[in-house]
Each structure stands twice: as C-alpha cells, then as structure tokens.
C-alpha cells in the first residue's frame, strides 16, 4: 500500500469522504456483534496504549502547539490544545471508566405480547456511524471515540486543524491497541478525517447512505454551520442561555445559594446561569443582596431599567458594576462573570421571557410555593427545568449517566445530557410461531 | 380583517410561511397546558363536525375531483382523492379512537434520586410544531391533525395541491368545532398551507426557530426531496424493500404461509415482501412449491440465475411467470404482484443481501433453528425484524399502539411504527431543596 498521503492525494475530496464513510459503515456490522467483554478488553488496551505512548503523544502535540502558535492562537486556546501527562492520564482514566459502565446495547426497552401470540421486543441497538465535529481539545478524540465504541458505533472524528497530529495519533494508538487485544476489532471503527479542508464537512454530511448522526461540539458558529449544511441528523445545542427565576415565595438564603452557584461556580460552561429573573414584589429587597453576594466575584450586572433603578438606588454604593442591559444581552451566552438581570411581574412573565430569549437548555425556579413551581416546570419547555436547584446539574455525570458526550436541546431523539444509553437507537424484534396478518 | 386571499396576497411566500410557523409555535404553549379531558372533548367535537358537515365536505371535494380530472389524474389517484360518506365516517371514527387512547404527554419515563437528594424525572412532552407533507388522500388531514393534537403538538399540513379545498375545509371544521367546545383551544393548532406553490416547502422547512419536526408521507421521490431541502429534523422511511429469508431449517408449511401473506395479503403497502431469499440446500424443493402457491395470484417472479434455473427446470411448466432479475430489481419496492427471488448460501449471505439492497424497514427469517434466528435478528439492522412471522405486522395497530401516523426507518428518534407516544419528546425535571453543585 502506498503511503497515506500519496494514497489520499490521488482521490477527490468526495471520494475520500465516501471511502471514510463506507469503511465506517462496514465496521458497524462487526461492532454490533462484539460482546460487552470484548469491548471492555479493547477499551482497556486503548487506555494502556495512550499511557505507554505518552512520549509520542507529547511529541505529536508539540508539532500542533507550534502550528497553533504560528496561527496566532490565544494563550487560552493553546492551553486547551496542550496534551500533558495529566491530560493523557485523564484520557486513559476516561476510557477505563467507560469500560466499567454497563453495556448500553441489547437492553430490552419494552416487551409486549399481541393477542395473536406475536411477542414484540424493543431492543437497544447502536446508532451506526457517528461523525463528531469539535474544536481544539484533543482529549475529546479519546473520550468521544471511547463512548461511541462502547455503544457499538463507528466514529469519524473531525477536530480542529490545529490539533490534527495529536488527534490522528490518539486514534491510531487506540485502533492499534484494540486490534492487538481483540482480533475481531474492525480498524475503521475509529477514523480521523485526514484533511484540514473545510469542504470535508459538507461532503461528509451529505452521505446519508452511510452516516447516521452528526454531533457538533463547540461554539454556536460552528454548530450553526454544521446544522445548516448537514443532510444527516444533527444532535446539538446551539448555546446555553440559562435562567434562574426567583419567585416572591422563595427562601432568600436558598435563592442566594443557587444564584451564586449557577453564576460563579464555573461561568464558562453551557449550564451556567446567564440571566437572573426576579419577581417584582421582592426585587427591592433581593437585588441589593445579590449585588453584594456577587461583588467578591467581580460579576458585572446588565440590568433592565427596573432592576437598574433598584440597584443604583441602593443606599451603599452598588457593590457590582451595573450596566443597562440591551435586548441582545438577554439572548447572549456570556460564558463570563456577567449576569443579565430583569424584574418580571410573575411566573408567567418569567416563562414568557425564557421562551423568547432562552435556548431551551436549563432553567430553574426558586420558590416555596408548589403551585408556582408547577406552572414554571410545565410552561418552560427546556431540556432540563429545576425547582429549587442550580442549573449547573445538567450534566451526564451529575445525572448519573457516567461519561457524557454532549448535551442536546433538540426535541427529536435525545434531549438533555447524552451518555452511553443516549448513543443508542433501537429495533423491534418480533418473535412468532408462524403468525400472518389477517 | 380582509378576506384571506387578499390578506395573503400582500405577503411574500417567506412572510406567509413564517407567519404560519410562528402562529403554530405560539399555539404550542397553550396546547401543552390542555388537560387530557379537554383534548378529548375537542376531538369529539371535531368528529361530530365532520359528520355534520358531510355535505359541505363532499362539495369541496367535488371541486378537487374536477381539478384532478382536468389535471389528468389516473382513476386510481382520483379514487384516493375522493371523500364519500364512508370515508368521512372513517375520519370521524378515527378521531374518536384517538380520543379513547391514553394521553401520551406527562408520562414519567424514568425517575432517579441522586446522592445529593436531587430527584430527576424524565417526563414526556409534546414535540412542538410538526409539518406533515403528504399526497392525495384528504383523510390524512384529519388523521394526522388528530394524532398531533392529542399529543399536544401543533400541525402544519401540506397535502397535494389537487386536495387543497378538501384539506382546508377539513382543518377549518376541526378548528371551529374545537374552538366552540373548548374556549382555550388555540386556533392555530391545526393549519393547512394555503398555497399550492412548491417553494412553500423549502421555505417552511428552513424555519428552524419555529418548526421542530417534519414528517413526509408518500412516494420515495417526495420524501427524498423533502429530506434534501429540510433544515429541520425529518422522520421518514424512503421505501419498504422487505425480505423474507427461508432458512434450511424452516418448517415448509409455515414458510409458505408467511411468504404468501407477506407478498399477497396487500402488495401495495410498505411492509409487504419484495424479495424472497431462499437457502441453497432447500431451494430445489422450496422454489417450485412457492411458484405454485403464488400462481393463483399471478405473481411475477424476478429470479436470480440460480433461482431461475430451478424454477425453469420444474417438471411442470412454471406456474408463475419467471423473469431474470436485474440488480435494480433487488433495490425496488414494486408495490405490486412482483417478487424478487434469490438463492443465498446461508443466513450470513441473507443478512449481507439485506444490508446492501434493503431499506431497513421490515425483514423476516423463517427457521426452526434458534441459533440461525439469533444470527439473523442480530445482524439485520432494520426497524423491525421477525422470526417466524410475516413482515406485514410492522404497523401501529398491529403493534398495539392504536392509530399510526407513519413508520420510521431512521436511527435517531423514533424507529418503526409511530403512534401517539412516538409523537412526544421529553424533558428532565429536577426537584431539589436547594441543591447546588459542589
């Protein structure tokens, strides 16, 4: 076989992507037949290989870091790109944790016997071929490939072009290790798109005959571009504009605890609060308390006129910086120590605000009134809605799913955190003794 | 308000479709709040209105039949377009049957309590706004709108242009009746695309902010065109190329019964068998039996060379017409008294044939050998796989789901028959007492 670069060089991009996708589809049939023990053996071998080859991984990564620096990536981006001992150990640990989780394939989800004696079983199956599109962090390669493999899916991975050497080596080590540990392992179960050509994505996502699902992970721009061009199903969340509504019947201490946690525990993630909605009757008391609470974290408040008036009238100088919120602020995932604040008339107006400005990700109400809570939980149509708890819980680990491959705000297919079970489809198996339809 | 035609006349197609979609989205919030009793009252009123207005429906339908005849529709197409007393009564009965089914919204699908005391409930919810695209039969309007309404979804219906008068009146009667019976009924819960402009479909299916799902029903051409242009999720099956594999260990009488049923009980539907795969060791005995069995139904056999040789060597003149199958035949949903026949080496080759030529709809094995059955049920990745039963069972009614809105061969979201439960999504509800993330 000629060297890879030469080999690919002779094919058009369409041919390259079709070959990747066809190989993945072929791998699926073998993957679906592997036993849980076989898959776990392979995952263990993959983890060991990553640890053993830490030196080679760091060298490949050094090339990427060099290119990244030449490309002018920010220090934060370069940090995300970096693979050090800790992160390599983290990838290995992640693969072993996935091996320890229950196998998600072959679960009987439902069973019924029809009057004619036909027994119907709804059984979980792999989805098939999954394309993962992501940005800088090369550890996503191991995490995503491990979760997809355990759920019997073939993966085609497309990371950032700045991480290509790291991503290719991670995938190669995983495939080689699995192949040695498990002769039945199909080598095309895990593939990295071997070109940085941007056109590769629409080419790949047009191949509906081979590809079953695409999961983009990253900024809203990337996800919108993928959703716009894809002809295969996409599971995604565009952004996390999460709300906490503090109702007139809220316990003020509980409300403070939840607001602080939802905003400041980790402001850069999708389930952090972006907008605080405060019920009008309690706003004059509650808002100054919140300003004092958030001041040590240097949170900037972007307030609507009612909230701004209260905050600015506070007897003490306002301890947080207060700006006037624009309409755009309420649509924005700041991912930072910035909090939109609005005073609303009641729970209905809170729900309306969330329907208009929200991203259907995670929204919470704080109240001691069960009727108000019920209205909120019913009316707010988000993947996760909380009563007296922080929005920060929307997470596969926190939900007890084990590792998570992403979060969905879609209505078709999975909604909310996606763990192993959420990476499966199902089929109906009909067991008869000669039944025919009358 | 100006008459509808004038009103619409002033808007661009994009504006018209955006308005339809936005109205549907607004209707959703009210729909999600209706109680099961309220929905059932409205369904009963809709059924009564269709019966009461049978005369008006037949008049509107007569206009469509006239246009259809002018358009040169075939007699079969005109028959599908026709609304007579029986079909009107059928629509009313369908709506009452849907009312009698359990409400699919608000079911607790899963419940777990986390170590921190946070209680998580996965609860079924409506999907939101569903666009249904279909061909001639106007009764689909009532059936689809009724199922979507009961599951709390708003519908935008786009039937064939030849059925526009019938479809509009059906929807109008349903909306008026529901509004009289139930003041909270949102009038935009059921809307018919009021133009025959083909461009309306891509315009509508680009509105990802308002539309949650599209379900096209009809021929493969229609479905491919919809899937190709849609930016919203599409649930579909392109075609039903269903197989029966008769294994060497099959009970011959059972195999005959299943083959006859799968091919001839209703050959024009998607779960009818298109291809018979016969295991090589039994082909010389089994194929002539099948030819004699299918002869009274004038089934044409399109046989691969091995099967053709056996059939043509039959001592008696072959009782069925035997043609040489082309490769294209094996990909084709004939929907007719035509059956592809192929001799295969074993269950593995049968599964390979199905993976290559099949449509992942419904496939069956007939065998008395449980190991062979297990291989088939495992390897064949179709929405429904049967052991010793006819493929004809893939149907919402036969599965005990009540009415069915369609069948999906997709891997993301619903697979197989889609009843009321399959028209729902879910959300996670977190019930806490002040939990924050550590």
Interface residues (C-beta under 8 A of the other chain):
Chain A: X28 X29 X32 X33 X112 X114 X118 X120 X125 X127 X128 X208 X212 X213 X227 X228 X231 X233 X235 X251 X254 X257 X258 X260 X261 X262 X265 X355 X364 X377 X378 X379 X381 X382 X383 X384 X385 X386 X387 X388 X389 X390 X392 X393 X394 X398 X399 X400 X410 X411 X412 X413 X415 X416 X425 X426 X427 X428 X429 X430 X431 X432 X433 X434 X435 X436 X437
Chain B: X28 X29 X32 X33 X112 X114 X118 X120 X125 X127 X128 X208 X212 X213 X227 X228 X231 X233 X235 X251 X254 X257 X258 X260 X261 X262 X265 X355 X364 X377 X378 X379 X381 X382 X383 X384 X385 X386 X387 X388 X389 X390 X392 X393 X394 X398 X399 X400 X410 X411 X412 X413 X415 X416 X425 X426 X427 X428 X429 X430 X431 X432 X433 X434 X435 X436 X437
